[in-house]
């Protein structure tokens, strides 16, 4: 081996040793970093104790005054609040009014030895909710024609009541269809598919025709409800859109459904648009108070003086709630006034007050709150910018003060129009299912059936039972029963229920 080769081999050995040392140093640095991190975490969890400060040196009179210093009173021990009674837990019993399907089970032989010599030792009774799928049935009526022996004349007994002559369905079936469509809000296509699964094929055109027949039968009842509303002293109204197919129009027309209601009746009406002239002509015979939103189309109705305006405080309450995003303090103050007014109104309803008693409660309990609220509105209005949401809420009450506080002096007027707006929840669901009305006549008929169903709910009348009862008296046996329209209303049916 030459000297050059020996020197080169020694250099390679030294380089390998240096690489090993660098690797060991790197591992030691990593370990030191881990130990430092652990130490820092422990230091954050257990802060170092600070040495207690020495007590102040006091002598003579100062020491005496320090010793006689007043001490903080002990916190009084409050009595324990009585615990509220626990609400009953567990499953509620099965309603007893349901028709019972009974089954009696008894063993034939002993499960242990196989003997059939058994004596009754105990009985276990179980009650469960059960359902039987609704049956679609045929009604077959056989009418026997007889010949008179004396005169030779032929006599055929009259058939059972039906919605109309030669109808394919009974009054009960038509009531079931209307209930499915306008009370349960099921689309006709879904009803048709359900019938098909039960082996009852019914064409869509037949279902549409039956709905038309039902609306035509109940149209006189709906008309009587409307005349009753016009003759009353108070009603409320609101509206929403409805798409309607009109011939020769390239797209569905945006029509308008209005609801007029009082505490007992509800009437839906369809209009092609929501112009002021339509409302004025519609309410020309009405003399009373109308609760409605602050819309310009009602201005002409109230300007005549025949109709008194009443507003909806729920709209004002929502305006103050929306303004809390930009003016949280002031908007909350204004909302607190309205909340206190609603609290007193709720207390009156819990007490069951009505008539003069309700008027007196409102005047003594709500009127002072309304006066304080008005002074607050006057004080806060100059401090707001015209574009602020809170200014919108303030001006709403400043501009419509008399209408919004009309309920204080009139016990028939509610504090807001929320019950009317809630009725449109059903309309919205129905509108989502059917997308549009097939024609203007279809929209009018839908309004008739919606109004009858809503009136049944208001009166606490079972919808399907009333519809079957009414169709029997308005259909083929109308002259047999001989009832006036006023005797076939949901209110008249309610009297028959006892």
C-alpha positions in Angstrom: 0.0 0.0 0.0 1.4 3.4 -0.9 1.4 6.4 1.3 -1.3 8.1 -0.7 -3.7 5.2 -0.4 -3.1 5.0 3.4 -3.8 8.7 3.8 -7.0 8.4 1.7 -8.2 5.5 3.9 -7.5 7.4 7.1 -9.5 10.5 5.8 -12.5 8.3 5.0 -12.4 6.8 8.6 -12.3 10.3 10.1 -15.2 11.5 8.0 -17.3 8.5 9.2 -16.5 9.4 12.8 -17.5 13.0 12.3 -20.9 12.0 10.7 -21.6 9.8 13.7 -20.8 12.7 16.1 -23.1 15.1 14.2 -26.0 12.5 14.3 -25.6 12.1 18.1 -25.5 15.9 18.6 -28.8 16.2 16.6 -30.5 13.5 18.8 -29.3 15.3 22.0 -30.7 18.6 20.7 -34.1 17.0 20.0 -34.2 15.6 23.5 -33.3 18.9 25.0 -36.2 20.5 23.1 -38.7 18.0 24.4 -37.5 18.5 28.0 -37.9 22.3 27.6 -41.5 21.9 26.2 -42.5 19.7 29.2 -41.0 22.2 31.6 -43.0 25.1 30.0 -46.3 23.2 30.1 -45.8 22.4 33.8 -45.0 26.1 34.5 -48.2 27.2 32.9 -50.3 24.7 34.9 -48.7 25.4 38.3 -48.0 29.2 38.5 -45.2 30.1 40.9 -46.4 31.3 44.3 -45.8 34.9 45.0 -44.3 35.7 48.4 -46.9 37.2 50.7 -46.6 40.9 51.2 -45.7 41.8 54.8 -48.5 43.3 56.9 -48.5 47.1 57.2 -46.8 48.3 60.3 -49.3 50.1 62.4 -48.7 51.6 65.9 -50.8 53.4 68.5 -54.1 54.9 67.5 -53.7 53.6 63.9 -53.3 50.1 65.2 -56.4 50.4 67.4 -58.5 51.9 64.5 -57.3 49.0 62.3 -58.4 46.4 64.8 -61.8 48.1 65.2 -62.4 48.4 61.5 -66.0 47.3 60.3 -66.1 43.8 58.9 -68.3 42.7 56.0 -71.6 41.3 57.0 -72.0 37.6 56.7 -73.9 36.4 53.7 -77.4 35.5 54.8 -78.4 31.9 54.4 -81.3 31.8 52.1 -83.9 29.1 52.7 -83.9 26.3 50.2 -86.3 26.9 47.3 -89.1 24.3 47.3 -88.6 21.8 44.6 -91.2 21.8 41.8 -93.3 18.6 41.7 -91.9 16.1 39.3 -93.8 15.7 36.1 -95.3 12.3 35.7 -93.1 10.1 33.7 -93.6 6.9 31.8 -95.9 6.1 28.9 -99.4 7.5 28.8 -102.2 5.0 28.7 -103.8 4.1 25.4 -106.9 6.2 24.8 -110.0 4.4 26.0 -112.4 5.7 23.3 -110.6 3.7 20.6 -112.4 0.6 19.3 -110.8 -2.4 20.9 -109.6 -5.5 19.0 -109.5 -8.2 21.7 -107.5 -11.4 21.7 -107.7 -14.1 24.4 -104.7 -16.4 24.6 -104.5 -19.5 26.8 -101.9 -22.2 26.9 -103.1 -25.8 25.9 -100.4 -27.7 27.7 -97.8 -27.0 30.5 -94.6 -25.6 29.1 -92.6 -27.6 31.7 -94.1 -31.1 31.7 -96.6 -31.2 28.8 -99.7 -31.8 31.0 -103.0 -30.4 29.8 -104.5 -30.2 33.4 -104.2 -26.4 33.8 -105.9 -24.0 36.2 -106.1 -20.3 35.8 -103.5 -18.6 38.1 -103.2 -15.1 36.7 -104.0 -12.9 33.7 -101.7 -10.5 32.0 -103.5 -7.6 30.0 -101.6 -5.7 27.4 -102.8 -2.6 25.6 -101.1 -1.3 22.5 -101.9 1.2 19.8 -103.0 -0.7 16.7 -103.9 0.4 13.2 -106.1 -1.2 10.5 -105.4 -0.1 7.0 -108.2 2.0 5.6 -110.6 0.0 3.5 -111.9 1.0 0.2 -115.3 -0.7 -0.3 -118.1 -0.9 -2.7 -121.6 0.1 -1.8 -124.1 -2.0 -3.7 -127.8 -0.9 -3.5 -130.4 -3.2 -4.9 -133.7 -1.5 -5.4 -136.6 -3.8 -5.9 -139.4 -2.5 -8.2 -142.9 -3.7 -7.2 -146.2 -3.7 -9.1 -149.4 -2.8 -7.4 -152.1 -5.4 -7.5 -154.8 -2.8 -7.2 -153.8 -0.2 -9.8 -150.9 -2.0 -11.6 -148.5 0.9 -11.0 -144.8 0.2 -10.5 -143.0 1.6 -7.5 -139.2 1.8 -7.1 -137.7 3.0 -3.7 -135.4 5.9 -3.8 -131.7 5.2 -3.5 -129.5 6.3 -0.7 -128.1 9.8 -0.6 -125.4 10.6 -3.1 -123.5 13.8 -4.0 -125.2 14.1 -7.4 -127.2 11.9 -9.8 -125.3 8.9 -11.3 -122.2 9.7 -9.2 -119.5 7.1 -9.0 -118.8 7.7 -5.3 -120.8 8.1 -2.1 -121.1 11.1 0.1 -118.6 9.5 2.5 -116.1 8.8 -0.2 -116.3 12.4 -1.5 -115.8 13.7 2.0 -112.8 11.5 2.4 -111.3 12.8 -0.9 -111.8 16.5 0.2 -110.4 15.8 3.6 -107.3 14.2 2.0 -106.7 17.1 -0.3 -107.6 20.2 1.7 -107.2 19.1 5.3 -104.3 16.7 5.1 -102.9 18.6 2.1 -102.1 15.5 0.0 -101.7 16.1 -3.8 -104.3 14.4 -6.0 -101.5 12.5 -7.8 -100.4 11.0 -4.5 -104.0 10.1 -3.6 -104.4 8.5 -7.1 -101.3 6.4 -6.6 -102.4 5.3 -3.1 -105.8 4.1 -4.6 -104.0 2.3 -7.4 -101.9 0.3 -4.8 -105.1 -0.8 -3.2 -106.5 -2.0 -6.6 -108.8 1.0 -7.1 -107.8 2.6 -10.4 -109.2 6.2 -10.6 -108.3 8.6 -13.4 -106.8 12.0 -12.5 -109.6 13.7 -14.5 -112.2 11.9 -12.3 -110.5 13.1 -9.1 -110.5 16.7 -10.4 -114.1 16.4 -11.4 -115.1 15.2 -7.9 -113.3 18.1 -6.3 -115.2 20.5 -8.6 -118.5 18.8 -7.6 -117.6 19.1 -3.9 -116.8 22.8 -4.2 -120.0 23.5 -6.1 -122.1 21.7 -3.4 -120.5 23.7 -0.6 -120.4 27.1 -2.4 -123.8 28.2 -0.9 -122.4 27.5 2.6 -119.3 29.5 1.8 -121.4 32.4 0.5 -123.5 32.4 3.6 -120.2 32.7 5.7 -119.1 35.7 3.6 -122.4 37.5 4.1 -122.2 36.8 7.8 -118.7 38.3 7.9 -119.9 41.4 6.1 -122.8 41.8 8.6 -120.5 41.5 11.6 -118.6 44.2 13.5 -115.1 42.9 13.2 -113.0 40.8 10.8 -109.4 40.3 9.9 -107.7 39.8 6.6 -104.4 38.8 5.0 -103.3 37.4 1.7 -100.7 35.4 -0.2 -99.8 34.5 -3.8 -101.0 31.6 -5.9 -99.9 30.7 -9.4 -102.8 30.0 -11.8 -102.8 28.7 -15.3 -104.6 31.0 -17.6 -105.2 30.2 -21.3 -103.0 32.0 -23.9 -100.5 33.1 -21.2 -96.9 31.9 -21.7 -96.4 31.3 -18.0 -98.5 30.8 -14.9 -100.2 33.9 -13.7 -99.3 35.2 -10.2 -102.8 35.4 -8.6 -103.7 36.3 -5.0 -105.6 34.4 -2.2 -107.2 36.5 0.5 -108.5 35.2 3.8 -111.3 37.0 5.7 -112.1 35.7 9.2 -113.5 36.4 12.6 -113.6 34.2 15.7 -116.0 31.7 14.1 -115.8 31.8 10.3 -113.1 31.8 7.7 -113.6 32.6 4.0 -110.9 32.4 1.3 -111.2 34.3 -1.9 -109.2 34.4 -5.1 -108.4 37.5 -7.0 -106.4 38.0 -10.2 -104.5 40.9 -8.6 -104.4 42.8 -5.3 -105.5 46.3 -6.4 -107.3 48.7 -4.1 -110.5 48.9 -6.2 -111.1 45.2 -5.7 -110.9 45.5 -1.9 -113.0 48.6 -1.8 -115.8 47.0 -3.8 -115.6 43.8 -1.8 -115.9 45.5 1.5 -118.5 48.1 0.4 -121.2 46.5 2.7 -119.0 46.1 5.7 -119.4 48.4 8.7 -117.0 47.7 11.4 -113.3 47.2 12.4 -110.9 45.5 10.0 -107.6 44.1 11.3 -105.1 44.2 8.4 -101.5 44.9 7.6 -100.4 48.4 6.9 -100.8 48.2 3.1 -101.6 51.0 0.8 -104.5 49.2 -0.9 -106.5 49.4 2.3 -106.2 53.2 2.5 -109.3 53.9 0.4 -111.3 51.4 2.5 -110.4 53.3 5.7 -110.7 56.8 4.2 -114.4 56.3 3.7 -115.0 56.2 7.5 -117.2 53.1 7.2 -114.4 50.8 8.2 -112.1 51.4 11.2 -108.5 50.3 10.9 -106.8 48.0 13.4 -103.2 47.0 13.1 -100.9 44.1 13.8 -98.5 44.5 16.7 -96.7 41.3 15.8 -95.3 43.1 12.8 -94.0 45.9 15.0 -92.5 43.4 17.4 -90.6 41.7 14.6 -89.3 45.1 13.4 -87.8 45.9 16.8 -86.3 42.4 17.0 -84.7 42.8 13.6 -83.3 46.2 14.6 -81.3 44.6 17.4 -78.5 43.8 15.0 -77.6 47.5 14.6 -79.0 49.0 17.8 -79.0 46.3 20.4 -79.6 48.4 23.4 -82.3 50.8 22.1 -84.1 48.1 20.1 -84.2 45.8 23.2 -85.7 48.7 25.2 -88.5 49.2 22.6 -89.1 45.5 22.4 -89.4 45.3 26.1 -92.4 47.7 26.1 -94.1 45.6 23.4 -93.2 42.4 25.3 -94.8 43.8 28.5 -98.0 44.6 26.6 -98.1 41.1 25.2 -97.6 39.8 28.7 -100.6 41.6 30.0 -102.7 40.4 27.1 -101.7 36.8 27.7 -102.6 37.2 31.4 -106.1 38.4 30.4 -106.6 35.3 28.1 -105.4 33.0 30.9 -108.1 34.5 33.1 -110.7 34.0 30.4 -111.6 37.7 30.3 -114.0 38.9 27.5 -116.3 41.8 26.8 -116.3 44.6 29.3 -114.0 42.7 31.6 -111.3 42.4 28.9 -111.7 46.1 28.0 -111.3 47.2 31.6 -108.2 45.0 32.0 -106.6 46.4 28.9 -107.4 50.0 29.8 -106.0 49.7 33.4 -103.0 47.4 32.6 -102.0 48.0 29.0 -102.9 51.7 28.5 -100.2 52.9 30.9 -97.6 50.7 29.2 -98.7 52.1 25.8 -98.3 55.7 27.1 -94.8 55.0 28.4 -93.9 53.4 25.1 -95.1 56.4 23.2 -93.0 58.8 25.3 -90.0 56.5 24.7 -90.7 56.7 20.9 -90.8 60.5 21.0 -87.5 60.7 22.9 -85.6 58.2 20.8 -86.7 59.3 17.3 -84.4 62.4 17.1 -81.3 60.3 17.9 -81.7 57.9 15.0 -80.7 58.2 11.3 -83.5 57.8 8.8 -81.8 54.8 7.2 -81.5 52.8 10.5 -83.7 49.7 10.9 -84.7 50.9 14.3 -86.1 54.1 12.8 -88.3 52.0 10.6 -89.7 50.3 13.7 -90.2 53.6 15.5 -91.9 55.2 12.5 -94.2 52.1 12.1 -95.6 52.8 15.6 -95.6 56.6 15.2 -97.5 56.5 11.9 -99.9 53.7 12.9 -100.4 54.4 16.6 -104.2 54.6 16.6 -104.6 51.4 14.6 -102.0 49.4 16.6 -103.6 50.4 19.9 -107.2 50.0 18.7 -107.5 46.7 20.6 -107.2 48.5 24.0 -110.7 50.0 23.8 -112.4 47.3 21.7 -112.5 43.8 23.3 -113.5 42.2 20.0 -110.2 43.3 18.3 -107.2 41.1 18.9 -103.7 42.4 19.7 -102.3 41.2 16.3 -103.2 39.3 13.1 -101.2 36.2 13.9 -104.2 33.7 13.8 -104.9 34.9 10.2 -101.3 34.5 9.2 -101.1 31.0 10.7 -104.0 29.9 8.4 -101.7 30.5 5.5 -99.3 27.8 6.7 -101.7 25.3 5.3 -102.0 27.3 2.1 -98.3 27.3 1.7 -98.0 23.6 2.1 -100.9 23.0 -0.3 -99.3 25.4 -2.8 -96.0 23.5 -2.5 -97.7 20.3 -3.3 -99.9 21.4 -6.2 -97.5 24.1 -7.6 -100.4 26.0 -9.3 -104.2 26.0 -9.8 -105.3 24.5 -13.1 -107.5 27.5 -13.9 -109.2 30.5 -12.5 -112.3 28.5 -11.7 -110.1 25.9 -10.0 -108.6 28.6 -7.8 -112.1 29.8 -6.8 -113.2 26.3 -6.0 -110.0 25.6 -3.9 -110.8 28.7 -1.9 -114.3 27.4 -1.1 -113.0 24.2 0.2 -110.1 25.8 2.1 -112.6 28.1 3.8 -115.0 25.3 4.8 -112.1 23.2 6.3 -110.7 26.3 8.1 -114.2 27.0 9.6 -114.5 23.4 10.8 -111.2 23.7 12.6 -112.2 27.0 14.1 -115.5 25.6 15.3 -113.9 22.4 16.6 -115.8 20.2 14.2 -114.4 17.0 12.7 -113.8 17.9 9.1 -114.5 14.6 7.4 -117.6 13.9 9.4 -119.1 17.3 8.6 -118.4 17.0 4.9 -120.2 13.6 4.7 -123.1 15.0 6.7 -123.3 18.1 4.4 -123.0 16.2 1.1 -126.0 14.0 2.1 -128.1 17.1 2.7 -126.9 19.1 -0.3 -126.8 16.3 -2.9 -129.5 14.1 -4.4 -131.6 14.2 -1.2 -131.7 18.0 -0.8 -135.5 18.2 -1.1 -136.0 15.2 1.2 -134.2 17.0 4.0 -135.6 20.3 3.0 -132.9 22.3 5.0 -132.0 25.9 4.4 -128.3 26.8 3.8 -128.0 28.1 7.4 -128.9 24.6 8.6 -126.1 22.9 6.8 -123.2 24.9 8.1 -120.4 23.6 10.4 -122.0 25.5 13.3 -125.3 23.7 12.6 -123.5 20.3 12.5 -121.8 21.1 15.8 -125.2 21.4 17.4 -126.1 17.9 16.3 -123.1 16.5 18.1 -124.5 17.4 21.5 
